[in-house]
Amino acid sequence: MPLRIGSVRGKIHALFNCLLVGCIITISYQLHSLLQKCDKETVSRNLFNSRLKLPPGPLISKSGDPQRSKLSGETWAQQSSSPVVNPHPYHFVLNQEEKCKNQDVFLLIIVTTSPKNYIQRQDIRRTWANESNIRGVGIKRVFAVGMPEDPDVQQSLVQENGAHGDIIQENFLDAYRNLSRKAIMGLKWAFTYCPNARFVLKTDDDVFVNPYRLMYYLRDQQSKNTSKLVTGWVYTGGKPVRDPNSPWKKWFVTMDEYPRDKYPSYADGFAYVVSNDISKALYETSLTTKYLFVRDAFIGLCMEKLGIHPRHHDGFRLNDEEVKSCSFDRVLAAHLHVVETVDMVNTWRALNSNCSAMRTHKT
């Protein structure tokens, strides 16, 4: 029987239409599924960001409450699977990105200081924290500050930094209840811009450090391949101040701020040393730890989470130490409460007057 061309064409056309409809249905289903998935991811991301409650402007008030803060392009919060309860969304206004680049750094010194304390910083630069104090040893120094309320003070800081190139500053208000944020800033800078440093000394600008004895101690730790080191004057069993009218009301903490009866062990913040292998871990842990303005206890909480136990060292002295030549060479650091130029300079001169520490540890 002869084949009819029109009939064949009709069957082919019908088959093609069926295939076309099937493809359209398949593509539509896959596109619908993809849109559903994207929508779920968007909702999930929005919920996560809303949980962060990131403050929208650059400053933090004196009370430590967010006012205005700006997310600085950092991606840790988005990448981390841990809940972020204490975001650090600040960026560097003054920075020293090249300070440690391609250099062998043994000790990084971070001095926390008030923006207005120019004299103290000058004294420290020309005495114990001079980067060329010890031949053949890589030492780098930075001063950590927040934002001053007075724009004239900020302008002076900019000029000072132009002359010395050693100030790091983030855009939160420099205030007592933000000291923990300043400590966090120092940790962030250490692992971001000076990751090649072996040790980090964190200290205040009213502290005198014996660089020769400190270097002797740190070299010994290096020879033992010490890691996860935190050492200083360690407090154990410290209790929060609960009476707002007590002589120590400066450290008054409510139960909402800190519900536990005791603080974890911590190194007093006037001066302590950490090995730089834990700077990043401490910083990241701080983001998942409820903020506490009591700086040393807050860092202690971060160490507790990481299972790091600070080591007590008698060479860190809380009280004034009379420095008469070599009598000081057993001390690593002392909270001298120095505020006058003559105090810091005379202390440095006394230390360098034919001390055994000079003869033994300077080279």
C-alpha positions in Angstrom: 0.0 0.0 0.0 1.6 3.3 -1.0 2.8 5.5 1.9 1.0 8.8 2.2 3.4 11.7 2.7 0.9 14.0 4.5 0.1 11.3 7.0 3.8 10.8 7.9 4.3 14.5 8.2 1.4 14.7 10.6 2.7 12.0 12.8 6.2 13.6 12.9 4.6 16.9 13.8 2.5 15.4 16.6 5.6 13.6 18.0 7.6 16.8 17.9 4.9 18.7 19.8 4.8 16.0 22.4 8.6 16.2 22.9 8.5 20.0 23.0 5.7 20.0 25.7 7.6 17.4 27.7 10.8 19.5 27.6 8.9 22.6 28.6 7.3 20.8 31.6 10.7 19.4 32.7 12.4 22.8 32.5 9.6 24.5 34.3 9.7 22.0 37.1 13.5 22.3 37.5 13.3 26.1 37.4 10.5 26.1 40.0 12.7 23.9 42.3 15.7 26.2 41.8 13.7 29.3 42.6 12.3 27.6 45.8 15.9 26.7 46.8 17.1 30.2 46.2 14.2 31.7 48.1 14.9 29.4 51.1 18.6 30.4 51.0 17.7 34.1 50.9 15.3 33.7 53.9 17.9 31.7 55.8 20.6 34.3 55.1 18.3 37.2 56.1 17.4 35.4 59.3 21.1 34.9 60.1 22.0 38.5 59.4 19.1 39.7 61.6 20.4 37.5 64.4 23.8 39.3 64.2 22.1 42.6 64.9 25.0 44.5 63.4 25.1 48.2 64.5 24.8 50.5 61.5 27.5 53.2 62.4 31.2 53.6 63.3 31.1 54.3 67.0 30.3 52.7 70.3 29.1 54.8 73.2 31.0 55.2 76.5 28.6 52.7 78.1 29.7 50.1 75.5 26.3 50.1 73.7 26.2 50.2 69.9 25.4 53.6 68.4 26.6 53.7 64.9 28.9 51.1 63.4 29.9 50.1 59.8 30.6 46.6 58.6 34.1 46.7 57.4 34.1 44.1 54.6 35.1 41.3 56.9 33.6 38.0 56.1 34.2 35.9 59.2 30.6 36.3 60.4 29.2 35.1 57.2 31.5 32.2 56.9 31.3 30.9 60.5 28.8 28.3 61.5 29.1 29.4 65.2 26.5 31.9 66.4 28.0 35.4 66.4 26.9 37.2 69.6 29.6 39.8 69.7 30.4 41.0 66.2 33.4 43.3 65.7 32.3 45.3 62.7 35.0 48.0 62.8 37.6 49.0 60.3 41.0 50.5 60.7 41.1 54.3 60.4 44.9 54.3 61.0 46.8 51.2 60.0 50.3 49.9 59.5 49.8 47.2 56.9 53.5 47.1 55.9 54.9 47.1 59.4 55.8 43.4 59.5 55.7 42.5 55.9 58.5 40.2 54.7 60.3 40.7 58.0 61.5 38.2 60.6 59.6 39.4 63.7 60.3 37.8 67.0 58.3 40.1 69.3 55.3 42.3 68.4 54.6 44.9 71.1 51.1 46.3 71.3 50.6 49.1 73.7 47.0 50.1 74.5 46.9 53.9 75.0 44.5 56.8 75.3 44.4 59.0 72.2 45.5 62.0 74.2 48.5 60.3 75.9 51.2 61.6 73.5 53.9 62.1 76.1 53.6 58.5 77.3 53.9 57.2 73.8 57.0 59.3 73.2 58.6 58.0 76.4 57.9 54.4 75.4 59.3 55.0 71.9 62.6 56.2 73.1 63.1 53.8 76.0 62.0 50.2 76.5 60.0 49.8 73.2 62.6 51.2 70.9 62.6 48.6 68.0 66.4 48.7 67.9 67.1 48.0 71.6 68.4 44.4 71.0 70.7 43.7 68.1 69.7 40.9 65.8 66.2 40.5 67.2 63.1 41.5 65.2 61.0 43.8 67.3 57.9 45.7 66.1 55.8 48.2 68.1 52.4 49.6 67.6 50.1 51.7 69.8 46.4 50.8 69.8 43.7 53.5 70.2 40.0 54.0 69.6 38.4 57.2 68.3 38.6 60.3 70.5 35.5 62.5 70.9 37.6 65.7 70.2 38.4 66.1 66.5 41.5 68.1 67.4 42.9 65.1 69.3 42.2 62.9 66.2 44.1 65.4 64.0 47.1 65.3 66.4 47.0 61.5 66.2 47.1 61.6 62.4 50.1 63.9 62.6 51.8 61.7 65.2 51.3 58.7 63.1 52.7 60.4 60.1 55.9 61.1 62.0 56.3 57.6 63.6 54.1 55.2 61.6 53.2 53.1 64.6 49.5 53.8 65.5 46.6 51.5 64.8 43.1 52.8 65.3 39.6 51.4 64.7 36.4 53.4 64.5 34.9 52.7 67.9 34.9 55.3 70.7 37.9 55.2 72.9 36.2 54.7 76.3 36.7 52.6 79.4 33.8 50.2 78.6 35.3 49.6 75.2 38.7 48.3 76.5 37.7 44.8 75.5 37.1 46.0 72.0 40.6 47.5 72.0 42.1 44.2 73.1 40.2 42.4 70.3 41.4 45.0 67.8 45.0 44.2 68.9 44.5 40.4 68.4 43.0 41.1 64.9 45.9 43.2 63.9 48.4 40.7 65.1 47.2 37.8 63.1 46.2 39.9 60.1 49.2 42.2 59.6 52.0 40.6 61.7 51.3 36.8 61.5 55.1 36.1 61.2 55.7 37.4 64.8 56.6 34.6 67.2 55.3 36.3 70.4 53.0 39.3 71.2 53.4 41.5 74.2 50.2 43.3 75.1 50.7 46.1 77.6 49.5 49.6 78.7 51.2 52.9 78.4 51.7 53.2 82.2 53.9 50.1 82.3 57.7 49.7 82.2 59.0 46.6 80.5 62.5 45.1 80.9 63.1 44.1 77.2 66.4 42.3 78.1 64.9 40.0 80.7 61.7 39.5 78.6 63.8 38.5 75.6 65.8 36.0 77.7 62.5 34.4 78.9 61.0 34.3 75.4 64.1 32.8 73.8 63.8 30.0 76.4 60.2 29.4 75.5 61.1 29.3 71.8 63.8 26.7 72.5 61.1 24.6 74.1 58.8 25.0 71.0 56.2 26.5 73.3 52.8 27.0 71.8 49.4 28.3 73.0 51.3 30.4 75.6 49.6 33.1 77.7 51.7 34.3 80.6 51.6 37.2 83.0 50.3 38.0 86.5 47.4 35.5 86.7 44.3 35.8 88.8 42.3 32.8 89.7 38.9 32.8 91.4 38.2 36.5 90.9 34.7 37.5 91.6 32.5 40.1 89.8 31.8 43.4 91.7 28.0 43.3 92.4 27.7 46.4 94.6 27.3 49.6 92.5 28.3 51.7 95.5 31.4 49.8 96.5 34.9 51.3 96.3 35.4 49.1 93.2 32.2 50.3 91.5 34.2 51.0 88.3 34.1 47.2 87.7 30.4 46.8 88.7 28.8 44.0 86.6 25.2 43.1 86.6 23.9 39.5 86.6 22.6 40.1 83.1 26.1 41.1 81.9 27.8 38.2 83.7 25.7 35.6 85.6 28.5 33.4 86.9 29.8 33.8 90.5 33.5 33.8 89.5 35.6 34.9 86.6 37.8 32.3 84.8 41.6 32.5 85.3 43.1 35.4 83.4 46.3 37.3 83.0 46.1 40.9 84.2 45.9 43.2 81.2 48.6 45.7 82.3 51.1 43.3 80.6 51.0 39.8 79.3 52.5 37.7 76.5 50.8 35.4 74.1 52.3 33.2 71.4 51.0 34.5 68.1 49.7 31.0 67.1 46.6 31.7 69.2 45.9 35.3 68.2 43.4 34.4 65.5 41.7 31.7 67.6 41.2 34.2 70.5 39.8 36.8 68.1 37.4 34.4 66.5 36.3 33.0 69.8 35.6 36.6 71.0 33.0 36.9 68.3 31.0 34.0 69.8 31.4 35.2 73.4 29.0 37.6 75.0 30.7 41.0 75.4 32.0 41.9 78.8 33.6 45.3 79.4 35.9 43.9 82.1 38.7 43.4 79.6 40.9 40.8 81.3 38.0 38.6 82.4 36.6 38.8 78.8 39.9 37.6 77.3 39.9 34.9 80.1 36.5 33.7 78.9 37.8 33.3 75.4 40.8 31.4 76.7 38.5 29.2 78.8 36.5 28.3 75.6 39.7 27.3 73.8 41.0 25.3 76.8 44.0 27.6 77.2 45.3 28.0 80.8 47.3 31.2 81.5 50.6 30.7 83.2 51.5 32.8 86.2 54.9 34.5 86.1 56.3 36.5 89.1 58.3 38.7 86.7 55.1 40.6 86.0 54.6 43.0 88.9 51.4 44.8 89.6 52.8 47.4 91.9 55.4 50.1 91.6 58.9 48.7 91.5 61.8 50.8 92.6 64.5 50.6 89.9 68.0 51.0 91.1 70.3 49.7 88.4 70.4 45.9 88.4 67.8 45.4 91.1 65.2 45.5 88.3 66.7 42.8 86.0 64.7 40.0 87.6 61.5 41.8 86.6 59.9 41.4 83.1 57.3 44.2 83.5 56.0 46.4 86.2 52.9 48.6 86.5 54.8 51.7 87.5 51.8 54.1 86.9 54.3 56.5 85.4 52.8 59.7 84.0 55.8 62.0 83.9 58.5 61.8 81.3 61.2 61.9 83.9 59.8 58.7 85.6 60.0 56.5 82.4 63.3 58.0 81.2 65.0 57.7 84.7 63.8 54.1 85.0 65.3 53.3 81.6 68.6 54.9 82.5 68.7 53.0 85.8 68.1 49.7 84.1 70.9 50.4 81.6 73.5 51.4 84.2 75.8 48.4 84.0 73.1 45.8 84.6 73.9 42.1 84.3 70.8 41.9 82.1 72.5 44.3 79.7 75.7 42.3 79.6 74.0 38.9 79.3 70.9 39.4 77.2 71.5 42.4 74.9 73.3 40.5 72.2 
